Amino acid sequence: MRICFVGKYPPIEGGVSTSTYWMVRGLAQLGHDVHVVTNAGEVEDAYRMTFEDDDAPWYQPAFPPPGGRVVVRSVQPFSRVSMRHIPSANPYVSRLAAAATDVVRANDCDVVLAYYLEPYAVAASMAATWTGRPLIIRHAGSDLDRLFRIPDLATTYREVLTRADAVVTRRPLLARFRGLGVPVERLYEAPAYAVPREVFHPAVAPLDLPIAGTPTIGIYGKVGGPKGTLDLIDALGRLAREGLDFHVAAMIGSGQARRLESAVRDAGITGRVHVLPLLPNWKVPRFIRACTAVCFLERDFPVVIHGPIVPREVLACGTCLVLSGEIAAKQRRTDLVHGENVLLVDDPKNREDLAATLRRVITRPAEAAAIGARAAGLPDGDTDHSRYVRSWEKILLEVLNGVPPAARPADAAMDLLPPGLVARIDPDLRPSPRESDITTAIDLCERAAERLGERPPDARRDTLIEALRYQRARLRARHHPARRDGPPFPAVDALGGLSVTAEAVGALRPIRGNHLWIETFERPVAELLTRWSAGVDGETVAPEPSTVLFLRRPNLSPCELAINDETRRLVDVCDGSRTTSEVLAALPEAAPEAVLAALGRLYTASVIIFADFRPGWGWTGGPRD
C-alpha cells in the first residue's frame, strides 16, 4: 500500500508528532510505502527538535525486507520575498495541498491520511478531492476542543470532516461526530497507542550528563503553568533552601527555557538547572534513563480530552515517574500504585506535598530506582505497539477497499440515549426515522413525553417527563443541523482569549451566543439520568428547582451550566446593545468585580463573546447574522 500522510512529524516535538512518527515507521516496517508531507521544517525554535548526523536513518527509515520505507516531503520554505502577498501570511494550506497532490500523483498513492485538523486535514481534503483518493482524518485534543470552538474555523473543519471517507476518533467522542453530521458508517475507533518497547526499555544506555552522580529530576516536552512546571520549580526551590543536593535535567530547548528564567532565578536554583535541546523521539529513552526521576505534573489542563504520552514512555523505560493526580486519572488503569511503581502527587499546586514527594526521590534514590524498575514490568494498557500499527493498517485497508468499520445498527438512534432512560420509555414507541440519528432520538423524546402526559399525574410520571425534556435539550446541544443553522455568534470576538478585566472589555460589548437556551426544571433530573446510566435504581427524586443553560458549541463539546437568577439576568442583558461598562451600570445591585468574574466564566465557556462596535463603522469584522 502506498500512503500519503499529511501531518506533524519530527522535528516538531509533542504528542501528536510522536504518535504519528511511530505509526508511519511501523507501517513502513510492515512493508508499506509512506510518503510524509509536512511543514515540520518551519516549526518554531521553542518546539523544534535538534537533529544530528546519526539521526538520518531514523528520520526516513527504510526496511529492505519487506521493502517498506518512509519518505519525507517538506513544503517549499516560506519566503517573504517570493511568496509575498498583502496582507502578509504564510500559505501553509496551499503549499501542503499542492505538495500532497504532487506526491499522490507522482507515487500513485492509494490513500490520503491526515492527522490534526489545522492545517493538515484541510490541505489533505483538497489533495484527496483533486486526485480522487479516499481521505482518512484523525484529530487530536487541542484541535477538536480548542481550534474547533472558533466559529470562523469550525465551518471549515465540519465541511472537511463530513466529506472524509473515514474519521478516526475515540469511542467517547463518536456521538459528537455524529452530531456534526459524520455518518456512523464512516466513524472508526482510534487504535490505542502503545509505546514501542523495542526502543523504550530499561536497558537503554543513558545520556552522559555532566551532573551524573547527583540525584537528577528530569522534565521534557512543553512547559508552563498547566504543565505544572512552575509548581515544580517552586517546590525544588524549597528543597534547595533545605540544603538538599540535586540537579534538574530539562530537555525543553533554549527557547522554552527562557520562559522559565525568572521563576528559576526566584527559586534560587539557577546553577542546578541544566537545559538540553529537544531530542528526537528515538533518543528520548536515553534522556529518561539518565534521570533519577522524571516529573509529569500536568494539572488544570484546558483541553479536557488531552491524552499525553510522556508518562507511558517513562514507565516503559523503568525510571521513577512522578505523576499528577489529573494525569493518573486519565491513564484509566488500576495498576499504578503510589510508592509501588509510581509516585503520585494529587495536586501539584499543593507545593508542600510536591516538595515532600521530590524530597523522597532526592534523599532515597535507591528507592526511586526500585519504583521505576517495578514500573517497567507493567503492560502498556491493554495493547502493544505492533497491535497499534496493525490496527492502523486494518483501517487503511478497509477504507481503501470500501469496507465500513461495522454494520449500521438498526437502532442507531437509541444508542444516543442513556440506557436507563430507554428502559423507561414505552416499548410500543418505535423511533420514527428522521434526517439523522440525533433528530430521530430528539423526536422519540418528544413523543415519549407526550405519551406520558396523557396519563394521570404522579411523581414517577412527572420525573420521567422532566428527564425526557432534559435529554431532549442535551441532544439539541449536541447536534448541528445540516447547513440550516445560523452562525454561533452575531459578531466576531474582539478579546481573543485574553482575561476579562474592566480595562480589557470596558468598551467592548458582551453578546450571548445564538445557540443557547435556558430551561427550568422542578427536579434534579441530570443527577437521575447519571444514576440510571450507571444502572442505579430509583424512579423519582425530591423536587429541587434548577435552571440550566444549554449551549451548542461549534465543536459540539458538552456545555450545561446550572445558573442562578442573577446569572440568567446577566445573560439576558448581554444582547450587544450595551458595552461592558454599561452592563455593569445596568446591574447596580451587584458588585462590579462579581459581574466581571461571572462574565469571565461565561466567556471561557463560550456562552458570550466581547465584540467591538464603532458608530458609523458597525461591528468590527462585519456582522455574522
C-alpha positions as CSV (number, residue, x, y, z in Angstrom):
1,M,0.0,0.0,0.0
2,R,1.2,3.5,-0.8
3,I,0.1,6.1,1.7
4,C,0.3,9.8,1.5
5,F,0.4,11.1,5.1
6,V,-0.2,14.8,5.8
7,G,0.6,15.9,9.3
8,K,3.0,16.7,12.1
9,Y,6.4,14.9,12.0
10,P,9.8,15.5,13.6
11,P,11.4,17.9,14.1
12,I,8.1,19.0,15.7
13,E,8.0,17.9,19.3
14,G,4.9,16.8,21.2
15,G,2.4,14.0,21.5
16,V,0.9,14.2,18.0
17,S,4.2,14.3,16.3
18,T,5.4,11.4,18.5
19,S,2.5,9.1,17.8
20,T,2.5,9.8,14.0
21,Y,6.2,9.2,13.8
22,W,5.9,5.7,15.4
23,M,2.8,5.0,13.4
24,V,4.3,5.7,10.0
25,R,7.5,4.0,10.9
26,G,5.5,0.9,12.0
27,L,3.5,0.9,8.7
28,A,6.8,1.0,6.8
29,Q,8.1,-1.9,8.8
30,L,5.0,-3.9,7.6
31,G,6.1,-3.2,4.0
32,H,4.1,-0.1,3.1
33,D,5.5,3.0,1.4
34,V,4.6,6.1,3.5
35,H,5.1,9.5,1.9
36,V,5.0,12.1,4.6
37,V,4.0,15.6,3.6
38,T,4.7,18.1,6.3
39,N,5.7,21.7,7.2
40,A,7.6,20.5,10.2
41,G,10.8,22.2,8.9
42,E,9.2,25.6,9.7
43,V,8.3,24.8,13.4
44,E,9.2,27.5,15.9
45,D,12.5,27.1,17.7
46,A,10.7,26.6,21.0
47,Y,9.2,23.4,19.7
48,R,12.0,22.2,17.4
49,M,13.9,19.0,18.0
50,T,17.7,19.1,17.4
51,F,19.0,16.6,14.8
52,E,22.5,15.2,14.5
53,D,24.1,13.2,11.7
54,D,23.3,9.9,13.2
55,D,19.5,10.7,13.2
56,A,19.1,10.4,9.4
57,P,18.3,6.7,9.3
58,W,15.6,7.2,11.9
59,Y,14.1,10.3,10.2
60,Q,13.4,8.4,6.9
61,P,13.7,4.7,7.9
62,A,13.8,2.1,5.2
63,F,13.3,-1.7,5.7
64,P,14.6,-3.7,2.8
65,P,12.8,-6.8,3.7
66,P,9.8,-6.5,3.3
67,G,10.6,-3.3,1.4
68,G,8.7,-0.6,3.3
69,R,10.0,2.9,3.7
70,V,9.2,6.4,4.9
71,V,9.9,9.3,2.5
72,V,9.6,12.9,3.8
73,R,8.5,15.7,1.5
74,S,8.7,19.1,3.2
75,V,6.9,22.0,1.7
76,Q,9.0,24.7,0.0
77,P,10.3,27.1,2.7
78,F,8.3,30.2,3.1
79,S,9.8,33.3,1.6
80,R,8.6,36.7,2.4
81,V,10.0,37.8,-1.0
82,S,8.8,35.2,-3.5
83,M,5.6,34.4,-1.6
84,R,4.8,37.9,-0.6
85,H,1.2,39.0,-0.7
86,I,-1.0,41.5,1.2
87,P,-2.0,41.1,3.9
88,S,1.1,39.0,4.7
89,A,0.6,35.4,5.6
90,N,2.3,32.0,5.5
91,P,0.3,30.0,2.9
92,Y,0.6,26.6,4.7
93,V,-2.7,25.2,3.4
94,S,-1.9,26.0,-0.2
95,R,1.6,24.6,0.0
96,L,0.6,21.4,1.8
97,A,-2.3,20.8,-0.6
98,A,0.0,21.2,-3.6
99,A,2.8,19.1,-2.2
100,A,0.3,16.3,-1.2
101,T,-1.3,16.4,-4.6
102,D,2.1,16.1,-6.3
103,V,3.1,13.3,-4.0
104,V,-0.1,11.3,-4.7
105,R,0.3,11.7,-8.4
106,A,4.0,11.0,-8.6
107,N,3.9,7.9,-6.5
108,D,0.3,6.7,-7.3
109,C,-0.6,6.7,-3.6
110,D,-3.7,4.7,-2.8
111,V,-5.0,6.7,0.2
112,V,-4.5,10.1,1.9
113,L,-4.2,10.1,5.7
114,A,-4.2,13.4,7.7
115,Y,-3.6,13.8,11.4
116,Y,-4.6,17.1,13.0
117,L,-7.2,19.4,11.6
118,E,-5.2,22.6,11.1
119,P,-3.7,22.9,8.5
120,Y,-3.2,19.2,7.7
121,A,-6.7,17.8,7.3
122,V,-7.8,20.9,5.4
123,A,-4.9,20.6,2.9
124,A,-5.4,16.8,2.7
125,S,-9.1,17.2,1.9
126,M,-8.2,19.4,-1.1
127,A,-5.5,17.0,-2.3
128,A,-7.8,13.9,-1.9
129,T,-10.5,15.7,-3.9
130,W,-8.2,16.8,-6.7
131,T,-6.7,13.3,-7.0
132,G,-9.8,11.2,-6.4
133,R,-8.3,9.3,-3.5
134,P,-10.0,8.3,-0.3
135,L,-9.4,10.5,2.8
136,I,-8.9,9.4,6.4
137,I,-8.8,12.1,9.1
138,R,-7.5,11.6,12.7
139,H,-7.9,14.5,15.1
140,A,-6.1,15.3,18.3
141,G,-7.3,17.0,21.5
142,S,-6.3,20.6,21.1
143,D,-7.6,20.9,17.5
144,L,-11.0,19.4,18.4
145,D,-11.5,21.1,21.8
146,R,-9.8,24.4,21.2
147,L,-9.5,25.4,17.5
148,F,-12.9,23.8,16.6
149,R,-14.6,26.2,19.1
150,I,-13.6,29.2,17.0
151,P,-16.6,30.0,14.7
152,D,-14.6,31.1,11.7
153,L,-12.6,27.8,11.8
154,A,-15.4,25.5,12.8
155,T,-17.3,25.6,9.5
156,T,-14.2,24.6,7.5
157,Y,-13.5,21.7,9.9
158,R,-17.1,20.5,9.8
159,E,-17.2,20.5,6.0
160,V,-13.9,18.6,5.8
161,L,-14.9,16.0,8.3
162,T,-18.3,15.3,6.8
163,R,-16.8,14.8,3.4
164,A,-14.0,12.5,4.5
165,D,-14.2,8.8,3.8
166,A,-13.3,8.0,7.4
167,V,-12.9,9.9,10.6
168,V,-10.9,8.2,13.3
169,T,-11.8,9.2,16.9
170,R,-12.0,7.9,20.4
171,R,-15.1,5.9,21.5
172,P,-16.5,8.6,23.9
173,L,-16.5,11.1,21.0
174,L,-18.3,9.0,18.4
175,A,-21.7,10.7,19.3
176,R,-20.2,14.1,18.9
177,F,-19.1,13.4,15.3
178,R,-22.5,12.0,14.5
179,G,-23.9,15.3,15.8
180,L,-21.6,17.1,13.4
181,G,-23.0,15.1,10.5
182,V,-20.4,12.4,10.0
183,P,-22.3,9.2,9.1
184,V,-21.9,6.5,11.7
185,E,-20.6,4.1,9.0
186,R,-17.6,6.4,8.4
187,L,-16.6,6.5,12.0
188,Y,-13.7,4.4,13.2
189,E,-12.5,3.9,16.7
190,A,-8.9,5.1,17.1
191,P,-6.3,2.4,17.7
192,A,-5.0,2.5,21.3
193,Y,-1.5,4.0,21.2
194,A,1.3,1.9,22.7
195,V,4.9,2.8,23.3
196,P,7.4,0.9,21.1
197,R,9.1,-1.3,23.7
198,E,11.9,-2.2,21.4
199,V,13.0,1.4,21.8
200,F,11.7,2.4,25.2
201,H,13.1,-0.1,27.8
202,P,15.3,-0.1,30.9
203,A,18.4,-1.4,29.1
204,V,18.8,1.8,27.0
205,A,22.2,3.4,27.5
206,P,21.6,6.7,29.4
207,L,22.8,10.1,28.1
208,D,26.1,11.2,29.5
209,L,25.1,14.2,31.6
210,P,27.6,16.4,33.3
211,I,25.6,16.1,36.5
212,A,26.0,12.3,36.8
213,G,26.2,11.0,40.4
214,T,23.8,13.6,41.8
215,P,20.1,12.9,42.1
216,T,18.6,14.3,38.9
217,I,15.0,15.4,38.5
218,G,14.0,15.3,34.8
219,I,11.4,17.1,32.7
220,Y,10.9,17.1,29.0
221,G,8.4,18.5,26.4
222,K,6.3,21.6,26.8
223,V,6.4,23.8,29.8
224,G,4.1,26.3,31.5
225,G,1.5,26.7,34.3
226,P,-0.9,23.9,33.3
227,K,2.1,21.7,32.7
228,G,3.0,22.0,36.4
229,T,6.4,23.4,35.6
230,L,6.1,26.5,37.8
231,D,4.9,24.3,40.7
232,L,7.9,22.1,40.2
233,I,10.4,25.0,40.2
234,D,8.9,26.4,43.4
235,A,8.9,23.0,45.2
236,L,12.6,22.5,44.2
237,G,13.4,25.9,45.4
238,R,12.1,24.9,48.9
239,L,14.3,21.8,48.8
240,A,17.3,23.8,47.8
241,R,16.8,26.1,50.8
242,E,16.8,23.0,52.9
243,G,20.3,22.2,51.6
244,L,19.5,19.1,49.6
245,D,21.8,18.2,46.8
246,F,20.2,17.7,43.4
247,H,20.1,18.9,39.8
248,V,17.4,19.3,37.2
249,A,17.8,18.0,33.7
250,A,15.3,19.9,31.4
251,M,15.0,18.6,27.9
252,I,13.0,21.6,26.8
253,G,15.3,23.6,24.5
254,S,16.7,27.1,25.0
255,G,13.5,28.8,23.6
256,Q,11.2,27.4,26.2
257,A,13.9,27.7,28.9
258,R,13.9,31.5,28.5
259,R,10.2,31.5,29.6
260,L,11.3,29.9,32.9
261,E,14.4,32.0,33.7
262,S,12.7,34.4,36.2
263,A,11.0,31.6,38.1
264,V,14.2,29.6,38.3
265,R,16.1,32.6,39.5
266,D,13.4,33.5,42.1
267,A,13.6,29.9,43.4
268,G,17.3,30.1,43.8
269,I,18.2,27.1,41.6
270,T,19.7,28.7,38.6
271,G,23.0,26.8,38.9
272,R,21.2,23.5,39.3
273,V,19.1,23.5,36.1
274,H,20.7,22.0,33.0
275,V,18.8,22.7,29.8
276,L,19.1,20.2,27.0
277,P,17.9,20.6,23.4
278,L,14.7,18.8,22.4
279,L,16.0,15.4,21.3
280,P,14.2,13.4,18.6
281,N,11.8,10.7,19.6
282,W,14.2,7.8,19.2
283,K,16.7,9.4,21.7
284,V,14.1,10.3,24.4
285,P,14.7,6.9,26.2
286,R,18.4,7.8,26.7
287,F,17.4,11.0,28.5
288,I,14.8,9.2,30.6
289,R,17.3,6.7,31.7
290,A,19.8,9.4,32.8
291,C,17.3,10.8,35.4
292,T,16.7,9.6,38.9
293,A,13.0,10.5,38.4
294,V,11.0,12.2,35.6
295,C,8.1,14.5,36.5
296,F,4.9,14.9,34.6
297,L,2.7,17.2,36.6
298,E,0.1,18.5,34.2
299,R,-2.9,19.9,36.0
300,D,-6.0,22.1,35.2
301,F,-5.2,21.5,31.5
302,P,-7.7,23.4,29.4
303,V,-8.1,20.6,26.8
304,V,-10.1,18.0,28.7
305,I,-9.6,15.2,26.1
306,H,-5.8,15.7,26.0
307,G,-4.1,12.4,26.5
308,P,-0.3,12.8,27.0
309,I,2.2,10.1,26.0
310,V,5.1,11.1,28.3
311,P,4.0,9.1,31.4
312,R,3.9,5.9,29.4
313,E,7.3,6.5,27.9
314,V,8.8,7.0,31.4
315,L,7.1,3.9,32.8
316,A,8.4,1.8,29.9
317,C,11.9,2.9,30.5
318,G,11.9,1.9,34.1
319,T,12.7,5.3,35.6
320,C,10.7,6.6,38.6
321,L,7.7,8.6,37.4
322,V,6.3,11.5,39.5
323,L,2.8,12.0,38.2
324,S,0.0,14.4,38.9
325,G,-3.4,13.1,40.0
326,E,-5.1,14.6,37.0
327,I,-3.0,12.6,34.5
328,A,-3.0,9.5,36.6
329,A,-6.8,9.5,36.4
330,K,-6.6,9.9,32.6
331,Q,-4.5,6.8,32.3
332,R,-7.6,4.8,33.2
333,R,-5.6,2.0,34.8
334,T,-5.7,0.4,38.2
335,D,-2.2,-1.0,38.3
336,L,-0.5,2.4,39.1
337,V,0.1,2.2,42.9
338,H,1.7,5.1,44.8
339,G,5.0,4.1,46.3
340,E,5.0,0.8,44.5
341,N,5.5,1.7,40.8
342,V,4.8,5.4,40.7
343,L,4.9,8.5,42.9
344,L,1.6,10.3,42.7
345,V,1.1,14.0,43.6
346,D,-2.6,14.5,43.8
347,D,-2.5,18.3,43.1
348,P,0.9,19.8,42.1
349,K,-0.4,23.3,43.1
350,N,0.0,22.0,46.7
351,R,3.7,22.7,46.6
352,E,4.4,21.4,50.1
353,D,3.1,18.0,49.1
354,L,5.0,18.1,45.8
355,A,8.2,19.1,47.7
356,A,7.7,16.1,50.1
357,T,7.5,13.7,47.1
358,L,10.6,15.2,45.5
359,R,12.4,15.1,48.8
360,R,11.7,11.3,48.9
361,V,13.3,10.9,45.5
362,I,16.4,13.0,46.3
363,T,17.1,11.6,49.7
364,R,16.3,8.0,48.7
365,P,17.4,7.5,45.1
366,A,17.7,3.7,45.5
367,E,14.0,3.5,46.4
368,A,13.2,5.7,43.4
369,A,15.2,3.3,41.2
370,A,13.2,0.3,42.6
371,I,9.9,2.0,42.0
372,G,10.9,2.7,38.4
373,A,12.1,-0.9,37.9
374,R,8.8,-2.3,39.0
375,A,7.0,0.1,36.6
376,A,8.9,-1.3,33.7
377,G,7.2,-4.6,34.1
378,L,3.7,-3.1,33.7
379,P,1.9,-3.6,30.5
380,D,1.2,-0.5,28.4
381,G,-2.6,-0.5,28.9
382,D,-4.4,-3.3,27.0
383,T,-2.3,-3.2,23.8
384,D,1.2,-3.3,22.4
385,H,2.9,-1.3,19.7
386,S,2.6,-4.0,17.0
387,R,-1.2,-4.2,17.6
388,Y,-1.4,-0.4,17.4
389,V,0.3,-0.4,14.0
390,R,-1.7,-3.4,12.7
391,S,-4.9,-1.6,13.7
392,W,-4.0,1.4,11.6
393,E,-3.1,-0.9,8.7
394,K,-6.6,-2.5,9.1
395,I,-8.3,0.9,8.9
396,L,-6.4,1.9,5.9
397,L,-7.1,-1.3,4.0
398,E,-10.8,-1.2,5.0
399,V,-11.2,2.4,3.7
400,L,-9.3,1.6,0.6
401,N,-11.5,-1.4,-0.1
402,G,-14.7,0.3,0.8
403,V,-15.4,-1.9,3.9
404,P,-17.2,0.0,6.6
405,P,-16.0,-0.5,10.2
406,A,-19.2,-2.2,11.2
407,A,-22.8,-2.7,10.1
408,R,-25.0,0.2,10.8
409,P,-27.1,-0.8,13.8
410,A,-30.9,-0.9,13.2
411,D,-31.5,1.2,16.3
412,A,-28.6,3.7,15.9
413,A,-30.8,6.5,17.3
414,M,-31.5,4.5,20.5
415,D,-27.8,4.3,21.5
416,L,-27.7,8.0,21.7
417,L,-30.0,7.8,24.8
418,P,-28.9,6.7,28.3
419,P,-29.8,3.0,28.6
420,G,-31.6,3.7,31.9
421,L,-33.9,6.2,30.1
422,V,-34.5,3.8,27.1
423,A,-35.6,1.2,29.6
424,R,-38.3,3.5,30.9
425,I,-39.7,4.6,27.6
426,D,-42.9,2.9,26.4
427,P,-41.7,-0.1,24.4
428,D,-44.5,0.4,21.9
429,L,-42.9,3.6,20.8
430,R,-40.5,3.0,18.0
431,P,-38.1,5.6,16.6
432,S,-39.6,7.3,13.6
433,P,-36.7,7.8,11.2
434,R,-35.8,11.4,10.6
435,E,-33.0,13.2,8.8
436,S,-30.4,11.9,11.2
437,D,-30.0,9.6,14.2
438,I,-29.9,12.6,16.6
439,T,-33.1,14.2,15.2
440,T,-34.7,10.7,15.4
441,A,-33.7,10.5,19.1
442,I,-35.0,14.0,19.8
443,D,-38.3,13.1,18.2
444,L,-38.5,10.0,20.3
445,C,-38.0,12.0,23.5
446,E,-40.8,14.4,22.4
447,R,-43.3,11.6,21.6
448,A,-42.5,9.7,24.8
449,A,-43.1,12.8,26.9
450,E,-46.4,13.4,25.0
451,R,-47.5,9.8,25.7
452,L,-46.7,10.2,29.4
453,G,-48.6,13.4,29.5
454,E,-51.8,11.6,28.7
455,R,-51.5,9.6,32.0
456,P,-52.8,10.8,35.4
457,P,-50.1,12.9,37.2
458,D,-47.9,11.2,39.8
459,A,-44.3,11.7,41.0
460,R,-42.9,8.9,38.8
461,R,-44.6,10.2,35.6
462,D,-43.6,13.8,36.3
463,T,-40.0,12.9,37.0
464,L,-39.7,10.9,33.7
465,I,-41.3,13.7,31.7
466,E,-38.7,16.1,33.0
467,A,-35.9,13.6,32.4
468,L,-37.1,13.3,28.7
469,R,-37.2,17.1,28.4
470,Y,-33.7,17.3,29.8
471,Q,-32.4,14.7,27.5
472,R,-34.0,16.4,24.5
473,A,-32.3,19.7,25.4
474,R,-29.0,17.8,25.8
475,L,-29.4,16.2,22.4
476,R,-30.2,19.6,20.8
477,A,-27.0,21.0,22.2
478,R,-25.0,18.1,20.6
479,H,-26.4,18.3,17.1
480,H,-25.5,20.6,14.3
481,P,-28.5,20.9,11.9
482,A,-27.2,20.3,8.4
483,R,-26.5,23.7,6.8
484,R,-29.6,25.3,8.2
485,D,-28.2,26.9,11.3
486,G,-27.1,30.5,11.7
487,P,-23.7,31.4,13.0
488,P,-22.7,30.7,16.6
489,F,-22.4,34.5,17.4
490,P,-23.8,37.6,15.7
491,A,-20.4,39.3,15.7
492,V,-16.7,38.5,15.9
493,D,-14.9,38.1,19.3
494,A,-12.5,41.0,19.8
495,L,-11.0,39.9,23.1
496,G,-9.0,37.0,21.5
497,G,-9.0,34.7,24.6
498,L,-7.5,37.3,26.9
499,S,-8.6,37.6,30.5
500,V,-11.8,39.5,31.3
501,T,-10.8,42.7,33.1
502,A,-12.5,46.1,33.3
503,E,-9.7,47.7,31.2
504,A,-9.8,45.0,28.5
505,V,-13.6,44.7,28.0
506,G,-15.0,48.0,29.3
507,A,-15.6,49.4,25.8
508,L,-16.5,46.1,24.2
509,R,-20.0,44.7,24.0
510,P,-20.7,41.3,25.6
511,I,-23.0,39.3,23.3
512,R,-24.6,35.9,24.1
513,G,-24.4,33.1,21.5
514,N,-27.2,32.3,19.1
515,H,-27.2,28.7,20.0
516,L,-28.1,28.7,23.7
517,W,-31.3,28.3,25.6
518,I,-32.3,28.2,29.2
519,E,-34.7,25.8,30.8
520,T,-36.1,25.4,34.3
521,F,-36.7,22.0,35.9
522,E,-38.6,21.2,39.1
523,R,-36.3,18.2,39.9
524,P,-32.5,17.5,39.7
525,V,-33.1,15.1,36.7
526,A,-29.5,15.4,35.5
527,E,-28.4,13.5,38.6
528,L,-31.1,11.0,38.0
529,L,-30.0,10.4,34.3
530,T,-26.5,9.8,35.6
531,R,-27.7,7.3,38.1
532,W,-29.8,5.5,35.5
533,S,-26.9,5.3,33.1
534,A,-24.8,3.7,35.9
535,G,-27.6,1.1,36.5
536,V,-28.6,2.6,39.8
537,D,-32.3,2.1,40.6
538,G,-34.7,4.9,41.5
539,E,-37.7,6.3,39.8
540,T,-38.1,9.7,41.5
541,V,-36.2,12.5,43.1
542,A,-37.4,15.1,45.5
543,P,-38.4,18.4,44.0
544,E,-35.5,20.8,43.8
545,P,-36.0,23.6,41.2
546,S,-33.0,24.4,39.0
547,T,-32.2,26.5,35.9
548,V,-29.9,25.1,33.3
549,L,-28.2,26.9,30.4
550,F,-27.7,24.6,27.4
551,L,-25.2,25.7,24.8
552,R,-24.4,24.3,21.3
553,R,-20.7,25.0,20.8
554,P,-19.3,24.9,17.3
555,N,-17.4,21.7,18.1
556,L,-20.4,20.2,20.0
557,S,-18.3,19.8,23.2
558,P,-20.9,19.4,26.0
559,C,-21.9,22.6,27.9
560,E,-24.6,22.5,30.5
561,L,-24.4,25.2,33.2
562,A,-26.6,25.3,36.3
563,I,-27.2,29.1,36.8
564,N,-29.0,31.2,39.3
565,D,-31.4,34.1,38.7
566,E,-28.6,36.7,38.7
567,T,-26.7,34.9,36.1
568,R,-29.8,34.5,34.0
569,R,-30.4,38.2,34.1
570,L,-26.8,38.8,33.2
571,V,-27.1,36.6,30.1
572,D,-30.3,38.4,29.1
573,V,-28.6,41.8,29.2
574,C,-25.7,40.5,27.1
575,D,-27.5,41.3,23.9
576,G,-24.9,43.5,22.2
577,S,-26.8,46.8,22.9
578,R,-24.5,47.8,25.8
579,T,-20.8,48.0,26.4
580,T,-19.5,46.1,29.4
581,S,-19.3,49.3,31.4
582,E,-22.9,49.9,30.6
583,V,-23.8,46.4,31.6
584,L,-22.1,47.0,35.0
585,A,-24.2,50.1,35.4
586,A,-27.4,48.2,34.5
587,L,-26.8,45.9,37.4
588,P,-26.3,48.3,40.3
589,E,-27.2,45.7,42.9
590,A,-24.2,43.5,42.0
591,A,-20.6,44.3,42.8
592,P,-18.7,45.1,39.6
593,E,-15.9,42.6,40.4
594,A,-18.6,39.8,40.8
595,V,-20.2,40.7,37.5
596,L,-16.8,40.8,35.7
597,A,-15.9,37.4,37.3
598,A,-19.2,36.0,36.0
599,L,-18.6,37.4,32.6
600,G,-15.2,35.8,32.6
601,R,-16.7,32.4,33.4
602,L,-19.3,32.8,30.7
603,Y,-16.7,33.9,28.2
604,T,-14.4,30.9,29.0
605,A,-17.4,28.6,28.5
606,S,-18.2,30.2,25.1
607,V,-21.6,31.4,26.2
608,I,-20.7,35.0,25.3
609,I,-18.1,36.9,23.3
610,F,-16.9,40.5,23.5
611,A,-17.4,42.4,20.3
612,D,-16.3,45.8,19.1
613,F,-18.9,48.2,17.7
614,R,-18.0,51.7,16.4
615,P,-20.6,54.2,15.4
616,G,-20.6,54.7,11.6
617,W,-18.5,51.6,11.1
618,G,-20.6,48.9,12.8
619,W,-19.2,45.7,14.1
620,T,-15.5,45.1,13.6
621,G,-15.2,42.3,11.1
622,G,-18.7,42.7,10.0
623,P,-21.9,41.2,11.4
624,R,-22.2,37.5,11.3
625,D,-26.0,37.3,11.3
